[in-house]
Structures are given as C-alpha cells and as structure tokens.
Amino acid sequence: MTVFIISAPSGSGKSTLVNEVLSVVPGLEFSISYTTRQPRGSEQNAREYFFVSREQFEEMLKRDEFLEHAKVHDNYYGTARRFLHDAEEHGNDLLLDIDVQGAEQIKQKLPKAVSIFVLPPDRMTLEKRLRSRSQDAEEVIQRRLVTATREIENYSKYDYILVNDRLNESTEALKSILLVERERNSRKQSTPDGGDTLAMAESCRLGNIRPRLGPILDSFRNSKSVAG
C-alpha cells in the first residue's frame, strides 16, 4: 500500500481537493483526524473530524492510539493508527490530511510515505478565501495568516508541491500524483493515459516546480516584513 500525506495552510482549498479525488480515485481510503476543537459552521462529527474532549484525546494518547498528533492553536489534532491498519487489511492506499508537524512525524515512522503540500497562489488569495468562509473573527483570520506564513516555509520538506489556483486543474494534478505513485510503488495497476498523467505529476515534483514558487513565497515573506 501507499501512504499519501497532504498538508496545506488553512483556507488553501485542501479539503475540497481531497473530496474531489476521493470521488474519482478508487482504492483510496481517507483518514479522518481527531481534534479537540469545536465544530465550525456545518461541520459534522465523523465527517470532517472526530470531535472529542481534551480528556478523551489525552486518554487516547496514553493508550498510544495515534500515529501522529500535534497541538495547533491550543487544540489537539491526531491521526489514529487504526486507519493505517484498516487500509492495509482492505488492500487500499491511505490518504492522510495532516499539518506540517504531523507530516514530519509520519515521515519519520513511514519514510516511503509520499508527501504533498498544497499552496495558495498568493497571500492575498488565501486571505480572501479565509474571509469568504465567514466562520472566523478577524483575530482568528490574522492568526491563521501568520500560521500559514510559518507553515509555508516547510514546503521544501515535501515531495510534491501543488499550487491550488484553479480547482479542476489542481484536482487533475493531485489525481495524477496519486496514480503515478501508486503504480510506482505497487505495480499492480496501470496509469490511464500514462504519458500525460506522468507529465502532470512530474510538473508538481519539488525539483521541477521550484522556479514557480518564488512569487508565491515572496507574497508571504514581504507581508511578514511589513507586519514586523
């Protein structure tokens, strides 16, 4: 099986991308994280997250039930080991939606895991997306932007970088990465339209996409300098 890690700053459209590829890529299971934060908007338990109390989460920690966990904005987030075991038993690949702290833990435990970082096209777009959700107070939005700036500095630790500018194109790019890496690791399935799919995946590989990242990174770094 192949384990995929996908990380992104809040508001980058990662959840939408994940939902899109889950509907079109067979044999792929998704790990729903546990968290101690409160549900937002229309979020439902066992759909976006398993919402648990701090006491429940800490009890799971004591029982070593997490593959990874992290504390973000005073709330715990974690991935239960059982999702990895379930995917192995079903003969499926596993997609983990986790932040940069969790991703580093997973890579230490599962060095062959394929990591993908989703970037917004620039800081202004990310801020617009955060505001359009109409879920957070101004203080929270500003805190998320600061966190995003810090998280984005970790991009070079990932195997692939996906700039989420247009949803359709980004979905196809993510799908291509999943299919190419699945074939590379398992050799059980052939990749449809192999040449085009491989080319699209390779265009997102860290070494190939670096030249495109300069303006995106600068939009966050410059904002940080102004704020400082």
KEFI-68102 format. One record per atom (N, C-alpha, C, O): x, y, z. Coordinates in steps of 0.2 Angstrom, whole numbers, padded with zeros to 4 digits, always signed. Layout:
<bados>
XYZ...
</bados>
This chain:
<bados>
+0004-0006+0000+0000+0000+0000+0004+0006+0000+0010+0006+0002+0002+0012-0002+0005+0018-0002+0001+0023+0003-0005+0023+0002+0005+0026+0007+0003+0031+0011+0004+0038+0008+0010+0040+0007-0001+0042+0008+0000+0049+0005-0002+0054+0011-0006+0053+0014+0003+0059+0011+0002+0064+0016+0000+0071+0012+0004+0072+0007-0005+0074+0014-0007+0080+0011-0007+0086+0016-0011+0085+0021-0004+0091+0015-0004+0097+0020-0005+0103+0017-0004+0104+0011-0007+0108+0020-0009+0115+0017-0011+0120+0023-0013+0118+0028-0009+0126+0022-0012+0131+0026-0019+0131+0026-0022+0130+0021-0022+0133+0032-0030+0133+0032-0032+0138+0027-0030+0144+0027-0037+0136+0023-0040+0141+0018-0037+0140+0011-0039+0143+0006-0033+0135+0010-0030+0133+0004-0034+0129-0001-0032+0128-0007-0039+0127+0002-0044+0123-0003-0042+0115-0002-0044+0111-0007-0038+0113+0002-0036+0106+0003-0042+0102+0004-0042+0096+0000-0047+0103+0008-0052+0099+0009-0056+0098+0003-0059+0092+0002-0057+0103-0001-0061+0102-0007-0057+0098-0012-0060+0093-0015-0051+0098-0012-0047+0094-0017-0047+0087-0015-0048+0082-0019-0047+0086-0008-0047+0079-0006-0054+0076-0007-0054+0070-0010-0059+0079-0006-0066+0077-0008-0066+0075-0015-0069+0070-0017-0063+0079-0019-0064+0078-0027-0060+0072-0029-0063+0068-0032-0054+0071-0026-0050+0065-0028-0053+0058-0025-0052+0053-0028-0056+0059-0019-0059+0053-0016-0065+0050-0021-0066+0044-0021-0068+0055-0024-0073+0053-0028-0071+0050-0035-0075+0047-0039-0065+0051-0037-0063+0049-0044-0057+0043-0044-0056+0040-0049-0054+0043-0038-0048+0038-0037-0051+0032-0033-0052+0033-0027-0051+0026-0036-0053+0020-0032-0048+0017-0028-0042+0019-0029-0050+0013-0023-0045+0010-0019-0041+0015-0014-0035+0014-0013-0044+0021-0013-0041+0026-0009-0045+0027-0002-0051+0029-0003-0042+0026+0004-0046+0027+0010-0043+0034+0013-0037+0036+0012-0047+0037+0016-0046+0044+0019-0046+0043+0027-0051+0040+0030-0041+0046+0030-0041+0046+0037-0044+0052+0040-0041+0058+0039-0049+0051+0044-0052+0057+0047-0049+0058+0054-0048+0054+0058-0046+0064+0055-0042+0066+0061-0047+0067+0067-0053+0068+0066-0044+0066+0073-0047+0068+0079-0045+0075+0081-0039+0077+0080-0049+0078+0084-0047+0085+0086-0051+0087+0093-0057+0085+0094-0049+0091+0097-0052+0094+0102-0055+0101+0101-0059+0103+0106-0055+0103+0095-0058+0110+0094-0065+0109+0093-0068+0103+0091-0069+0114+0093-0076+0114+0092-0078+0114+0084-0074+0117+0080-0083+0111+0082-0085+0111+0075-0087+0118+0073-0089+0122+0077-0085+0119+0066-0086+0126+0063-0092+0125+0058-0092+0120+0055-0096+0130+0058-0101+0130+0053-0105+0124+0052-0109+0121+0057-0105+0121+0047-0109+0114+0045-0105+0108+0047-0108+0103+0045-0100+0109+0050-0096+0103+0051-0099+0098+0055-0103+0099+0060-0098+0091+0054-0101+0086+0057-0096+0081+0060-0091+0080+0057-0098+0078+0066-0093+0073+0069-0093+0067+0064-0098+0065+0061-0087+0064+0063-0085+0059+0059-0086+0060+0052-0085+0056+0047-0087+0066+0050-0086+0068+0043-0080+0072+0041-0075+0070+0038-0080+0078+0044-0074+0082+0044-0068+0080+0049-0062+0080+0047-0071+0079+0055-0066+0077+0060-0070+0072+0065-0076+0072+0065-0067+0069+0070-0070+0066+0075-0068+0071+0081-0063+0072+0083-0074+0074+0083-0073+0079+0088-0074+0076+0095-0079+0073+0097-0068+0077+0099-0068+0074+0106-0066+0079+0111-0063+0084+0109-0067+0077+0117-0065+0082+0123-0057+0081+0123-0054+0076+0121-0054+0086+0127-0047+0085+0128-0045+0079+0132-0040+0076+0132-0050+0078+0137-0049+0072+0141-0049+0065+0137-0045+0061+0138-0053+0065+0132-0054+0059+0128-0047+0058+0124-0044+0053+0123-0045+0064+0121-0039+0064+0117-0033+0062+0121-0029+0058+0119-0032+0065+0127-0026+0063+0131-0027+0056+0133-0021+0053+0134-0033+0053+0134-0033+0046+0136-0031+0042+0130-0027+0037+0131-0033+0044+0124-0030+0040+0118-0023+0041+0117-0019+0036+0115-0020+0046+0119-0013+0047+0119-0009+0042+0124-0004+0039+0122-0012+0042+0130-0009+0037+0135-0009+0030+0132-0005+0026+0134-0014+0028+0128-0015+0021+0125-0011+0021+0119-0011+0015+0116-0007+0026+0117-0003+0026+0111-0007+0024+0105-0005+0020+0100-0013+0027+0104-0018+0026+0098-0017+0030+0092-0020+0029+0087-0012+0035+0093-0011+0039+0087-0005+0038+0083+0001+0036+0086-0005+0038+0077+0001+0038+0073+0005+0044+0073+0011+0044+0072+0001+0050+0073+0004+0056+0074-0001+0061+0078-0007+0059+0078+0002+0066+0081-0003+0071+0084+0001+0077+0085+0007+0078+0085-0003+0083+0085+0000+0089+0086-0004+0094+0090-0010+0093+0090-0002+0099+0092-0006+0104+0096-0005+0111+0091+0000+0113+0090-0011+0113+0089-0011+0119+0085-0017+0124+0088-0022+0122+0089-0015+0130+0089-0019+0135+0092-0023+0132+0098-0029+0133+0099-0019+0129+0102-0022+0127+0109-0027+0121+0108-0030+0119+0113-0027+0118+0102-0031+0112+0101-0027+0106+0099-0022+0107+0095-0029+0100+0101-0025+0094+0098-0028+0092+0092-0034+0092+0091-0024+0089+0088-0026+0085+0082-0022+0079+0081-0016+0079+0083-0025+0073+0079-0021+0067+0078-0024+0062+0073-0030+0062+0072-0020+0058+0071-0022+0053+0066-0022+0046+0070-0016+0044+0072-0027+0042+0070-0027+0036+0074-0024+0030+0070-0024+0030+0064-0020+0026+0073-0016+0021+0070-0021+0016+0066-0019+0013+0061-0027+0015+0069-0032+0011+0066-0033+0012+0058-0035+0007+0055-0033+0018+0056-0034+0019+0049-0029+0016+0045-0030+0014+0039-0023+0016+0047-0017+0013+0043-0018+0005+0043-0018+0002+0038-0020+0002+0049-0022-0005+0049-0028-0007+0044-0027-0012+0041-0033-0003+0045-0039-0004+0041-0037-0004+0033-0039-0008+0030-0034+0001+0031-0032+0002+0024-0028-0004+0022-0029-0007+0016-0023-0007+0026-0019-0012+0024-0023-0019+0023-0022-0022+0019-0028-0020+0028-0032-0025+0028-0037-0025+0022-0038-0031+0019-0039-0019+0019-0043-0019+0014-0039-0019+0007-0042-0019+0002-0033-0018+0007-0029-0018+0001-0029-0011-0002-0028-0011-0008-0030-0006+0002-0031+0001-0001-0025+0005+0001-0021+0004+0005-0024+0011-0003-0020+0016-0001-0023+0020+0004-0029+0021+0005-0019+0024+0008-0022+0029+0013-0019+0036+0012-0014+0037+0011-0024+0040+0012-0023+0047+0011-0024+0051+0018-0029+0050+0021-0018+0054+0021-0018+0057+0027-0018+0065+0026-0014+0068+0023-0023+0068+0029-0024+0075+0029-0021+0078+0035-0025+0078+0040-0015+0080+0036-0012+0082+0042-0007+0088+0041-0005+0090+0035-0006+0092+0046-0002+0098+0046+0005+0096+0046+0007+0090+0046+0010+0101+0045+0017+0100+0044+0020+0097+0050+0025+0093+0049+0017+0098+0056+0020+0094+0062+0019+0087+0062+0023+0083+0063+0013+0085+0060+0011+0078+0059+0014+0075+0053+0016+0069+0054+0015+0079+0048+0018+0076+0042+0026+0074+0044+0028+0069+0041+0029+0078+0048+0036+0076+0050+0036+0070+0054+0041+0066+0053+0031+0069+0058+0031+0063+0062+0030+0057+0058+0033+0051+0059+0025+0057+0053+0023+0052+0049+0030+0050+0044+0031+0044+0044+0033+0055+0042+0039+0053+0038+0044+0050+0042+0048+0046+0039+0045+0051+0048+0050+0048+0052+0048+0040+0053+0052+0036+0053+0041+0039+0054+0039+0032+0055+0038+0028+0049+0039+0022+0048+0036+0032+0043+0035+0029+0037+0039+0033+0031+0036+0037+0028+0045+0031+0031+0049+0035+0026+0047+0035+0019+0049+0040+0015+0043+0030+0017+0041+0029+0010+0035+0033+0009+0032+0033+0003+0032+0036+0014+0026+0040+0013+0027+0045+0008+0032+0048+0008+0022+0047+0003+0023+0052-0002+0019+0058+0001+0013+0058+0003+0023+0064+0001+0021+0070+0004+0019+0075-0001+0023+0076-0006+0013+0078+0000+0011+0083-0005+0009+0090-0001+0005+0089+0004+0012+0095-0003+0010+0102+0000+0006+0106-0005+0008+0107-0010+0000+0108-0002-0004+0112-0006-0003+0120-0005-0004+0122+0001-0002+0124-0010+0000+0131-0009-0006+0135-0012-0008+0133-0017-0008+0140-0009-0012+0145-0012-0008+0149-0017-0002+0149-0017-0011+0152-0022-0007+0156-0027-0004+0162-0025+0002+0164-0027-0006+0165-0019-0003+0170-0016-0006+0172-0009-0012+0169-0008-0003+0176-0005-0006+0178+0001-0013+0181+0001-0017+0180+0005-0014+0185-0004-0020+0189-0005-0026+0184-0006-0031+0185-0003-0024+0179-0010-0030+0174-0012-0031+0170-0006-0037+0169-0004-0026+0168-0002-0028+0165+0004-0032+0169+0009-0037+0166+0012-0030+0175+0010-0034+0179+0014-0041+0180+0012-0046+0180+0016-0042+0181+0005-0049+0181+0003-0053+0175+0004-0059+0175+0006-0050+0169+0003-0053+0163+0005-0055+0162+0012-0060+0160+0014-0051+0164+0016-0052+0164+0024-0058+0168+0025-0062+0166+0029-0058+0174+0022-0064+0179+0024-0070+0176+0021-0076+0177+0024-0070+0173+0015-0076+0171+0012-0080+0165+0015-0086+0164+0015-0076+0162+0020-0079+0156+0024-0084+0159+0029-0088+0156+0031-0083+0165+0031-0087+0169+0036-0088+0165+0042-0093+0165+0045-0083+0161+0044-0083+0157+0050-0079+0160+0056-0080+0158+0062-0074+0164+0054-0069+0166+0059-0069+0174+0061-0071+0178+0056-0068+0176+0067-0067+0183+0069-0060+0185+0065-0056+0181+0063-0060+0192+0065-0054+0195+0062-0047+0193+0066-0042+0191+0062-0048+0192+0072-0042+0190+0076-0040+0183+0074-0034+0182+0073-0044+0179+0073-0043+0172+0071-0040+0172+0063-0035+0168+0062-0043+0176+0059-0040+0176+0052-0033+0178+0052-0029+0175+0049-0032+0183+0056-0025+0186+0056-0020+0180+0059-0014+0180+0057-0022+0177+0064-0018+0171+0067-0017+0166+0062-0012+0163+0061-0022+0164+0058-0021+0159+0053-0016+0161+0047-0013+0157+0045-0016+0168+0046-0012+0170+0041-0005+0170+0043+0000+0168+0039-0004+0171+0049+0003+0171+0052+0005+0164+0052+0011+0162+0051+0001+0159+0054+0002+0152+0054+0004+0150+0047+0009+0146+0047+0000+0152+0042+0001+0150+0036+0008+0152+0033+0012+0148+0030+0010+0158+0035+0017+0160+0033+0022+0156+0036+0027+0154+0033+0021+0153+0042+0026+0149+0045+0026+0142+0042+0031+0139+0041+0020+0139+0041+0019+0133+0038+0022+0132+0031+0026+0127+0029+0021+0138+0027+0024+0138+0020+0031+0137+0020+0034+0135+0015+0035+0139+0025+0042+0139+0025+0044+0132+0025+0050+0130+0024+0040+0127+0026+0042+0120+0027+0041+0116+0020+0041+0110+0020+0039+0120+0015+0037+0117+0008+0043+0112+0006+0041+0107+0003+0049+0114+0007+0054+0110+0004+0055+0103+0007+0059+0099+0004+0051+0102+0012+0052+0095+0015+0047+0090+0012+0047+0084+0013+0043+0093+0007+0038+0089+0004+0040+0086-0003+0045+0089-0006+0038+0080-0005+0040+0078-0012+0036+0081-0018+0040+0082-0023+0030+0084-0017+0027+0087-0022+0024+0094-0019+0022+0094-0013+0023+0099-0024+0020+0105-0022+0014+0106-0027+0016+0106-0033+0008+0107-0024+0003+0108-0029+0000+0115-0027-0002+0117-0022+0000+0120-0032-0002+0127-0032-0010+0126-0034-0011+0125-0039-0014+0128-0029-0021+0127-0030-0024+0134-0032-0026+0138-0028-0023+0135-0039-0026+0141-0042-0033+0140-0045-0037+0143-0043-0033+0134-0049-0040+0133-0052-0041+0125-0050-0037+0121-0051-0047+0125-0047-0049+0118-0044-0049+0112-0049-0046+0107-0047-0051+0113-0055-0051+0107-0060-0044+0105-0061-0043+0099-0061-0040+0110-0063-0033+0108-0064-0029+0105-0058-0025+0101-0059-0031+0108-0052-0027+0106-0046-0030+0099-0044-0026+0094-0042-0036+0097-0046-0039+0091-0045-0035+0085-0049-0034+0080-0047-0035+0087-0055-0031+0083-0060-0024+0082-0058-0021+0076-0059-0021+0087-0056-0014+0086-0054-0013+0082-0048-0009+0077-0048-0018+0083-0043-0017+0078-0037-0019+0071-0039-0016+0066-0036-0024+0070-0043-0026+0063-0046-0020+0060-0049-0018+0054-0048-0016+0064-0053-0010+0061-0057-0005+0059-0052-0002+0054-0053-0004+0063-0047+0002+0061-0042+0000+0055-0038+0004+0050-0038-0006+0054-0036-0009+0048-0033-0008+0042-0037-0005+0037-0035-0010+0043-0044-0010+0037-0048-0003+0035-0050-0001+0029-0050+0002+0040-0051+0009+0039-0053+0012+0035-0047+0016+0030-0048+0011+0038-0041+0015+0035-0036+0012+0028-0034+0016+0024-0032+0006+0027-0035+0003+0021-0034+0006+0015-0038+0008+0010-0036+0006+0017-0045+0009+0012-0049+0017+0011-0048+0019+0006-0049+0020+0017-0046+0027+0016-0045+0029+0011-0039+0033+0007-0039+0024+0012-0034+0025+0008-0028+0022+0001-0028+0025-0004-0025+0017+0000-0031+0013-0007-0031+0014-0011-0038+0015-0017-0037+0015-0007-0043+0015-0010-0050+0009-0015-0051+0009-0019-0055+0003-0014-0047-0002-0018-0048-0007-0015-0053-0011-0019-0056-0007-0008-0054-0012-0005-0058-0008-0001-0064-0003+0002-0062-0011-0001-0070-0008+0004-0075-0011+0011-0074-0017+0011-0072-0007+0016-0075-0009+0023-0075-0013+0024-0082-0010+0024-0087-0019+0026-0082-0023+0028-0088-0019+0034-0091-0017+0039-0087-0019+0034-0098-0016+0040-0101-0009+0041-0098-0007+0047-0097-0005+0036-0097+0001+0036-0094+0006+0042-0095+0008+0045-0090+0007+0044-0101+0012+0049-0103+0009+0056-0100+0013+0059-0097+0003+0058-0101+0000+0064-0099+0000+0064-0091+0001+0069-0088-0002+0059-0088-0003+0058-0081+0004+0059-0078+0005+0063-0073+0009+0055-0081+0016+0056-0078+0019+0063-0078+0022+0066-0074+0017+0066-0084+0020+0073-0085+0017+0078-0080+0020+0082-0078+0010+0077-0079+0007+0082-0075+0010+0081-0068+0011+0086-0064+0011+0074-0066+0013+0073-0059+0020+0076-0058+0022+0079-0053+0024+0075-0063+0031+0077-0063+0032+0084-0063+0037+0087-0060+0027+0088-0066+0027+0095-0066+0026+0098-0059+0028+0104-0057+0024+0094-0054+0022+0096-0047+0028+0094-0042+0028+0095-0037+0032+0090-0045+0038+0087-0041+0042+0093-0038+0043+0098-0042+0044+0093-0032+0048+0099-0029+0053+0102-0033+0053+0108-0035+0057+0097-0036+0063+0100-0040+0061+0103-0046+0064+0108-0049+0055+0101-0049+0053+0104-0055+0049+0111-0055+0048+0115-0059+0045+0111-0049+0041+0117-0048+0044+0123-0044+0041+0128-0044+0050+0122-0042+0053+0127-0038+0053+0134-0041+0052+0139-0038+0055+0134-0048+0055+0141-0051+0049+0145-0051+0049+0151-0051+0043+0141-0050+0036+0144-0050+0035+0147-0043+0030+0151-0042+0038+0145-0038+0036+0146-0031+0039+0153-0029+0036+0156-0024+0044+0156-0032+0047+0162-0029+0042+0168-0028+0041+0170-0022+0037+0170-0033+0032+0175-0031+0027+0173-0026+0025+0177-0022+0026+0167-0025+0021+0165-0020+0024+0165-0013+0021+0168-0009+0030+0163-0013+0033+0163-0006+0035+0171-0004+0034+0173+0002+0037+0175-0009+0038+0182-0008+0032+0185-0006+0032+0190-0001+0026+0183-0008+0020+0187-0006+0018+0186+0002+0015+0190+0005+0021+0180+0004+0020+0179+0011+0026+0182+0015+0025+0185+0021+0032+0182+0013+0038+0185+0016+0037+0192+0017+0039+0195+0022+0035+0195+0011+0035+0203+0011+0030+0205+0016+0031+0210+0019+0024+0201+0016+0019+0203+0021+0021+0203+0028+0020+0207+0032+0025+0198+0029+0028+0197+0036+0033+0202+0038+0033+0205+0043+0037+0205+0033+0042+0210+0034+0038+0217+0035+0040+0220+0040+0032+0218+0032+0029+0224+0033+0025+0224+0040+0025+0229+0043+0023+0218+0042+0020+0217+0048+0025+0218+0054+0023+0221+0059+0031+0216+0053+0036+0217+0058+0039+0224+0058+0043+0225+0062
</bados>
